[in-house]
C-alpha cells in the first residue's frame, strides 16, 4: 500500500513541477508560444510521465 502511495505522490509532484515550470521559463521562450495555457498542460503531461 505504501509503495502505491509513494508512486502516486511521485507522479503528482512531476505533474505539478511541469505545471508550475512555465513560470520559470524565460520571457523570450514564452513569446514564441502562441498558447501558453496549452504549453503549460503539455509540460504537466511530460512531468506526469
C-alpha positions, 0 to 999 in steps of 0.5 A: 500500500505504501509503495502505491502511495509513494508512486502516486505522490511521485507522479503528482509532484512531476505533474505539478513541477511541469505545471508550475515550470512555465513560470520559470521559463524565460520571457523570450521562450514564452513569446514564441508560444502562441498558447501558453495555457496549452504549453503549460498542460503539455509540460504537466503531461511530460512531468506526469510521465 
